Amino acid sequence: MEAARILVIDDDDLTLTILRKMLEADGYEVEVCSSGSDALARLLHCSFDAVLCDMWMTGMNGKDFYLQLKQGFPEYQRRVVFITGDIASEATWEFIDERHLPYVIKPISRPLLRRKVVEIVGDRPVRAPKGAAKPTWDGVNRRRHRRVAISASARVRRKKWEVAGPDTANVVNASRGGIFFVSDREYRVGMEVLVAYPFTGYDDVDQDGYVVRVEELSDGKRGVAIAIGEEALSAQAAFAGSEEDVRRHHIMTPAEASSFPLAGAAARLGYEEQETHRREEELIELKLTHDKVIDQRDRLATEEANLRKKLEELEAAKASMSQMVDGLQTQMESLNQEREQFEEVRHRATHDALTGLWNRGAILDVLKRELLRAQRESTFVGVLLGDLDHFKNVNDTHGHLAGDAVLRESSQRISGAVRSYDAVGRYGGEEFLIILSSCEDDIDMVKQAERVRSQVCASPVQTTEAEIQITLSLGVASSSEYQEVEEILRAADAAMYRAKRAGRNRVEVAAAPEPQNA
């Protein structure tokens, strides 16, 4: 049979070397890893009979390794032996004790390490190295008791076990009155033992002890409570003569045994066997329930860790998103400022600074678009070209500020007289170009022009210098007669000057174009 294969995990090179030599000296095949993540990757491709893992490693510690091992390789959860140097740590002890996991304390005891590995590997033979010496004494100083026929009042004499060696590494509580520890040895209530220094409470003095309580734990371990000194004498006196004492410490001869009622003895023995069997079943069921609880708690702990990790990721994403939102908000504000600046520049480029109407270039672009749309939709566009009468006299008499006020007021009156979808622009100094969309005929255009004229001259313009009465002369041209921009503007301009010559403050319609000779 091949040698058992063992995987050793530790981030300390010296510890790895020591463990490798110890295990190879016992005939095991050993592989080493310096981190838990490397070990998990190794387990994907190789199989091992046992795993030795350091509890505290940089990066992934022993606890995290065990939880991931349990999740990814459940067949290994009972093949792990932990190596630790701080069993006094409450967190370490709680993790190991609740799961009943085997462990070895640094500095490593070779006999204890050998026994822990054998408990996992089993009785399978290992390859013994050549010239291997007989195993040394493992610290257990005891003699198996013999069954002898003595009188009913005589007590079987046994050599006291020495609570030392491997047991001393497992002590979790000690005082002058007693000691409590976890052991692999078969302690029994009523056993007399010898407790070695330093766990007696006295310097350099060994003490007689008395086993007062034994609790069966998983994996063959036992929790042992031993009374020391006067407490041991009191416990021994209370235990002497009890039924348990007689059953465990007195062996009768066949002759003396025949004097007892056989039926009663047999019944008692049968009851004890049934009770023992029942307790064993309850213990097995309790262990299974305990393992389920621990598994569920580990699963919940893993889920909690995953949720915490996701929460941290969400918090990081939230912070990142917040930064992105702040950046986008800043960018949006910058874009809005740029848009406002662009709109302001565009408005200045297309609108007259004094009146706020379309400027000459913009109103001509509107006229071009309306003429093209009228051709597509077979509708008519009316063009009104108006000029303020005697505006030069206003500037000469009242000044340019009064003239500017007259222009602004005239622009507002014209804009208020047209429809919402018509366009008004400042064509020249005191000239205004009005584009009437979707007109029915020339009569409709003239009606719109009369409304504009009457609105302009409805009342005097109030200025800081004086009240100034203004009038407007208008020329009307239709796209039904003129389809080109230059033609329709020229026709409207000619009609406006006819209105001027006819007395001003009136509307004139452009004459129809003369037919061209063939």
C-alpha positions in Angstrom: 0.0 0.0 0.0 1.2 3.5 -0.9 2.3 5.8 1.9 -0.3 8.3 3.2 -0.1 11.7 1.5 -0.2 14.8 3.8 -0.5 18.5 2.7 1.2 21.0 5.1 0.2 24.7 4.9 2.2 27.4 6.8 3.6 30.8 5.8 6.8 30.2 7.9 9.5 28.3 5.9 11.2 27.0 9.1 7.9 25.4 10.4 7.4 23.9 6.9 10.8 22.3 7.0 10.4 20.9 10.6 7.0 19.4 9.8 8.2 17.9 6.6 11.1 16.2 8.3 8.9 14.9 11.2 6.3 13.5 8.9 8.7 12.0 6.3 10.6 10.4 9.2 7.3 8.6 10.1 7.0 7.4 6.5 4.5 9.8 5.1 4.6 11.5 1.7 4.6 15.3 2.3 3.8 18.3 0.1 4.0 21.9 1.4 2.2 25.2 0.5 3.0 28.6 1.8 -0.6 30.0 1.7 -4.2 28.8 1.9 -5.0 30.0 -1.6 -2.1 27.8 -3.0 -3.4 24.9 -1.0 -6.9 25.2 -2.4 -5.5 25.3 -5.9 -3.4 22.2 -5.2 -6.4 20.3 -4.0 -8.1 20.8 -7.4 -5.5 18.5 -8.9 -4.2 16.3 -6.1 -5.8 14.3 -3.3 -4.4 13.9 0.2 -5.1 11.8 3.3 -4.7 14.6 5.8 -4.1 18.4 5.8 -2.0 20.3 8.4 -2.8 24.0 8.5 -1.4 26.9 10.5 -4.2 28.9 12.2 -2.6 32.3 11.7 -1.2 33.1 8.3 -0.8 36.3 6.4 -3.5 36.7 3.8 -5.9 33.8 4.1 -5.8 32.6 7.7 -6.6 29.1 8.9 -10.3 30.0 9.7 -10.9 31.3 6.2 -9.1 28.4 4.7 -11.2 25.9 6.6 -14.5 27.6 5.7 -13.5 27.6 2.0 -12.3 24.1 2.2 -15.5 23.0 3.8 -17.5 24.7 1.0 -15.4 23.5 -1.9 -14.0 20.2 -0.6 -16.4 18.9 2.1 -14.7 15.5 2.1 -11.6 17.2 3.8 -13.4 18.9 6.7 -12.6 16.0 9.0 -9.1 15.5 7.7 -7.6 18.8 9.0 -5.2 19.3 11.9 -4.6 22.9 13.0 -1.3 24.1 14.2 -1.5 27.1 16.4 0.6 29.0 19.0 -2.2 30.9 20.7 -4.8 28.4 22.0 -5.4 30.8 24.8 -7.0 33.1 22.3 -10.7 33.0 22.9 -11.5 33.3 19.2 -9.1 30.5 18.3 -10.4 28.2 21.0 -14.0 28.9 20.2 -13.5 28.1 16.5 -11.6 24.8 17.2 -13.8 23.7 20.2 -17.2 24.2 18.6 -16.2 22.2 15.5 -14.2 19.5 17.5 -11.2 20.0 15.3 -7.9 18.4 16.2 -5.0 20.7 16.8 -1.3 20.8 17.8 0.3 23.6 19.8 3.6 25.2 18.9 6.3 24.2 19.8 5.2 21.0 18.2 5.2 17.8 20.2 6.2 15.0 17.9 4.3 12.2 19.7 1.1 14.4 19.8 1.5 15.2 16.1 2.0 11.6 15.3 -1.2 10.6 17.2 -3.3 13.3 15.6 -2.2 12.3 12.1 -2.9 8.6 12.9 -6.4 9.5 14.1 -7.1 10.9 10.6 -5.1 8.6 8.4 -6.2 5.5 10.4 -4.3 2.2 10.8 -3.1 2.0 7.2 0.6 1.1 7.1 3.1 3.8 6.4 6.5 3.5 4.8 9.0 3.1 7.6 12.4 4.7 6.8 15.4 2.5 6.8 17.1 2.3 10.2 14.2 3.8 12.0 14.4 3.5 15.7 11.7 2.3 18.0 9.2 5.1 18.7 10.1 7.0 21.9 8.0 7.2 25.0 5.0 9.5 24.2 4.6 10.9 27.7 1.8 8.6 28.8 3.0 6.8 31.9 0.4 4.1 32.8 -0.1 0.3 33.0 -3.1 -1.5 31.8 -5.0 -2.9 34.7 -5.5 -6.6 35.0 -8.6 -8.4 36.0 -7.8 -10.4 39.1 -9.9 -12.4 41.5 -9.7 -10.7 44.9 -12.0 -10.3 47.8 -15.0 -8.1 47.5 -13.6 -5.6 50.0 -10.2 -5.4 48.3 -9.5 -2.5 45.8 -7.6 -3.0 42.6 -4.4 -1.1 42.8 -3.4 0.8 39.7 -0.4 2.9 39.0 -1.4 6.5 38.9 -1.5 8.3 35.6 0.7 11.3 35.3 -1.2 14.3 34.0 1.7 15.6 32.0 3.2 15.3 28.6 0.5 15.7 25.9 -2.2 16.5 28.4 -0.5 19.7 29.7 -0.8 21.4 26.4 -4.6 21.2 26.5 -5.2 22.7 30.0 -7.8 25.5 29.7 -8.3 26.2 33.5 -6.1 25.4 36.5 -6.1 26.5 40.2 -5.0 25.2 43.6 -8.4 23.4 44.0 -8.5 21.7 40.6 -7.7 21.5 36.9 -9.8 21.2 33.8 -8.4 20.1 30.4 -9.2 18.3 27.2 -7.6 14.9 26.6 -7.5 12.0 24.3 -6.8 9.5 27.1 -9.4 7.4 28.8 -9.9 9.1 32.1 -12.8 7.8 34.4 -14.5 9.2 37.4 -12.9 8.0 40.6 -9.4 7.6 39.0 -6.4 8.6 41.1 -3.8 10.6 39.1 -0.7 12.6 39.7 -0.8 16.2 38.6 2.6 17.6 37.5 3.9 21.1 38.0 3.1 23.8 36.9 -0.6 22.9 37.0 -0.8 22.1 40.7 -0.8 25.7 42.0 2.5 25.1 43.9 6.0 25.7 42.7 8.0 22.5 41.9 5.5 20.2 43.7 3.5 17.4 42.1 0.0 16.8 43.7 -2.3 13.8 44.0 -5.4 14.3 42.0 -8.8 12.7 41.8 -11.0 12.6 38.7 -14.4 14.0 39.6 -16.0 14.5 36.2 -15.5 13.3 32.6 -17.4 14.6 29.6 -17.3 12.8 26.3 -16.5 15.1 23.4 -16.4 14.4 19.7 -13.5 12.8 17.9 -12.7 10.6 20.9 -11.8 13.6 23.2 -12.9 14.0 26.8 -13.2 17.0 29.0 -11.7 16.0 32.4 -12.1 17.8 35.7 -9.6 16.8 38.4 -9.7 17.9 42.1 -6.3 18.6 43.8 -5.2 18.5 47.4 -8.0 18.8 50.0 -10.6 19.0 47.3 -9.3 15.6 46.0 -9.7 14.1 49.5 -13.2 15.4 49.9 -14.2 14.1 46.4 -12.7 10.7 47.1 -14.5 10.4 50.4 -17.8 11.3 48.8 -17.2 8.8 46.0 -16.1 5.9 48.1 -18.7 3.3 48.7 -21.1 4.6 46.0 -22.6 2.2 43.4 -20.3 3.7 40.8 -17.3 3.1 43.0 -18.3 -0.5 43.6 -18.9 -1.1 39.9 -15.7 0.5 38.7 -13.2 -0.5 41.4 -14.2 -3.9 42.9 -13.9 -7.2 41.2 -15.3 -10.3 43.0 -14.2 -13.9 42.9 -16.5 -16.5 41.3 -17.3 -17.9 44.8 -18.3 -14.5 46.2 -20.1 -13.7 43.1 -22.2 -16.8 43.5 -23.6 -15.5 46.8 -25.3 -12.6 45.0 -28.7 -13.1 43.3 -27.8 -13.9 39.7 -31.1 -12.6 38.3 -30.7 -9.2 39.9 -27.1 -8.9 38.7 -28.0 -10.0 35.2 -30.9 -7.5 35.2 -28.7 -4.7 36.4 -26.1 -5.6 33.8 -28.7 -5.7 31.1 -30.1 -2.3 32.2 -26.6 -0.8 32.2 -25.9 -2.1 28.7 -29.2 -0.7 27.4 -28.6 2.6 29.2 -25.1 2.8 27.7 -26.4 2.0 24.2 -29.1 4.6 24.6 -26.6 7.3 25.7 -24.3 6.4 22.8 -27.2 6.9 20.4 -28.2 10.2 22.0 -24.5 11.3 21.9 -24.3 10.4 18.2 -27.6 12.2 17.5 -26.4 15.2 19.5 -23.1 15.3 17.6 -25.0 15.2 14.3 -27.2 18.0 15.4 -24.2 20.0 16.7 -22.5 19.5 13.3 -25.6 20.7 11.5 -25.8 23.8 13.7 -22.2 24.6 13.1 -22.6 24.0 9.4 -25.6 26.3 9.3 -23.7 28.9 11.3 -20.7 28.7 9.0 -23.1 29.0 6.0 -24.7 32.1 7.6 -21.3 33.5 8.4 -20.2 33.0 4.8 -23.4 34.6 3.5 -23.0 37.5 6.0 -19.4 37.9 4.8 -20.5 37.9 1.2 -23.3 40.4 1.9 -20.8 42.6 3.7 -18.5 42.3 0.8 -21.3 43.2 -1.6 -22.3 46.1 0.7 -18.7 47.4 0.6 -18.7 47.0 -3.2 -22.0 48.9 -3.3 -20.7 51.6 -1.0 -17.6 51.9 -3.2 -19.8 51.9 -6.3 -22.0 54.5 -4.6 -19.0 56.7 -3.8 -17.8 56.3 -7.4 -21.3 57.0 -8.7 -21.5 60.1 -6.4 -18.2 61.3 -7.9 -19.5 60.6 -11.4 -22.7 62.4 -10.6 -20.8 65.3 -9.2 -18.6 65.3 -12.3 -21.6 65.0 -14.6 -23.4 67.8 -12.7 -20.3 70.0 -13.1 -20.1 69.1 -16.7 -23.8 69.8 -17.2 -23.5 73.2 -15.5 -20.5 73.9 -17.8 -22.6 72.8 -20.8 -25.5 75.0 -19.7 -23.2 77.9 -19.4 -21.8 77.2 -22.8 -25.3 76.8 -24.2 -26.4 80.1 -22.7 -23.4 81.8 -24.1 -24.0 80.2 -27.5 -27.7 81.2 -27.4 -26.6 84.7 -26.4 -24.1 84.8 -29.3 -26.7 83.3 -31.7 -29.3 85.8 -30.6 -26.9 88.7 -31.1 -26.1 87.3 -34.5 -29.7 87.0 -35.6 -31.5 89.8 -33.7 -31.4 93.6 -33.8 -29.8 95.0 -30.7 -32.1 98.0 -30.5 -35.5 96.6 -31.2 -35.1 92.9 -30.5 -36.5 92.0 -33.9 -34.9 89.7 -36.4 -32.1 91.6 -38.1 -31.8 91.9 -41.9 -29.9 88.7 -42.5 -32.1 86.6 -40.3 -35.5 87.9 -41.7 -34.3 87.3 -45.2 -33.5 83.7 -44.3 -37.0 83.4 -42.9 -38.4 84.7 -46.2 -36.4 82.2 -48.2 -37.8 79.3 -46.1 -41.4 80.5 -46.3 -41.3 80.9 -50.0 -40.0 77.3 -50.4 -42.6 76.0 -48.0 -45.4 77.9 -49.9 -44.3 76.3 -53.1 -44.4 72.8 -51.6 -47.8 73.3 -49.9 -49.3 75.5 -52.7 -50.0 78.4 -50.3 -49.3 82.1 -50.4 -46.8 84.2 -48.5 -47.4 87.9 -48.1 -44.6 90.4 -47.7 -45.1 93.8 -46.0 -42.4 96.4 -46.3 -43.1 99.3 -44.0 -41.3 102.6 -43.4 -41.9 105.2 -40.6 -43.0 108.5 -42.1 -40.8 111.6 -41.4 -38.6 109.7 -39.1 -35.6 111.9 -40.0 -37.5 114.9 -38.6 -37.8 113.0 -35.3 -34.0 112.6 -35.0 -33.4 116.1 -36.1 -36.0 117.7 -33.8 -35.9 115.5 -30.7 -32.6 113.8 -30.9 -31.4 110.2 -31.5 -32.5 109.0 -28.1 -36.0 109.9 -28.9 -35.6 108.3 -32.3 -34.5 105.1 -30.6 -37.5 105.2 -28.3 -39.8 105.6 -31.3 -38.1 102.6 -33.1 -38.5 100.4 -30.0 -42.2 101.4 -29.5 -43.0 100.9 -33.2 -41.4 97.4 -33.1 -43.5 96.4 -30.2 -46.7 97.7 -31.8 -46.0 95.9 -35.1 -45.2 92.6 -33.3 -48.4 92.9 -31.3 -50.5 93.5 -34.5 -49.3 90.4 -36.4 -50.2 86.7 -35.8 -48.0 84.5 -33.6 -46.7 82.6 -36.6 -45.8 85.7 -38.6 -42.2 87.1 -38.6 -41.1 90.7 -38.1 -37.6 92.0 -38.8 -35.8 95.3 -38.9 -34.9 95.7 -42.6 -33.1 99.0 -42.5 -32.9 102.2 -40.3 -36.6 102.8 -40.0 -37.8 100.1 -42.3 -39.6 96.9 -41.1 -40.1 93.7 -43.1 -43.1 91.6 -42.1 -43.7 88.1 -43.5 -47.3 86.8 -43.4 -47.5 83.0 -43.6 -50.3 81.0 -45.2 -52.4 83.9 -46.6 -55.6 83.2 -48.4 -55.4 85.9 -51.0 -54.4 89.6 -51.6 -57.5 90.8 -49.7 -56.3 88.9 -46.6 -52.8 90.4 -46.9 -54.2 94.0 -47.2 -56.4 93.4 -44.1 -53.3 92.3 -42.1 -51.3 95.3 -43.4 -54.1 97.7 -42.4 -54.2 96.3 -38.9 -50.4 96.9 -38.5 -50.7 100.4 -39.8 -53.5 101.4 -37.5 -51.8 99.9 -34.5 -48.6 101.9 -35.1 -50.4 105.2 -35.4 -53.0 104.5 -32.8 -51.5 106.9 -30.2 -48.4 109.1 -29.8 -45.2 107.7 -28.6 -44.2 108.9 -25.1 -40.5 109.8 -24.9 -38.5 111.8 -22.3 -38.3 114.6 -24.8 -41.9 114.8 -26.1 -45.0 113.0 -27.3 -44.3 112.1 -30.9 -47.0 111.1 -33.3 -45.9 108.5 -35.8 -47.4 106.9 -39.0 -46.4 104.0 -41.2 -46.5 103.5 -45.0 -46.7 99.9 -46.2 -46.2 98.1 -49.5 -47.7 94.7 -50.0 -46.5 91.9 -52.4 -47.7 88.3 -52.7 -45.9 85.1 -53.6 -48.7 84.3 -56.0 -47.2 86.9 -58.3 -43.5 86.8 -57.3 -41.7 83.6 -56.3 -38.1 84.9 -55.9 -36.8 86.7 -52.9 -35.4 89.7 -54.9 -38.5 90.0 -57.0 -41.0 90.1 -54.2 -38.8 92.5 -52.1 -38.5 94.8 -55.1 -42.3 94.7 -55.7 -43.0 95.4 -52.0 -40.5 98.3 -52.0 -42.1 99.9 -55.1 -45.5 99.6 -53.6 -44.3 101.3 -50.3 -42.9 104.2 -52.2 -46.2 104.6 -54.1 -47.8 104.9 -50.6 -45.3 107.5 -49.7 -46.0 109.5 -52.8 -49.8 109.1 -52.3 -49.6 110.9 -49.0 -48.1 108.5 -46.5 -49.8 106.5 -43.7 -51.4 104.2 -46.2 -51.2 100.7 -47.7 -50.4 100.0 -51.4 -50.4 96.6 -53.2 -47.7 95.8 -55.7 -48.7 95.8 -59.3 -48.8 92.5 -61.2 -45.6 91.8 -63.1 -45.6 92.6 -66.8 -45.8 89.6 -69.0 -42.6 88.8 -70.8 -42.5 88.7 -74.6 -42.1 85.3 -76.1 
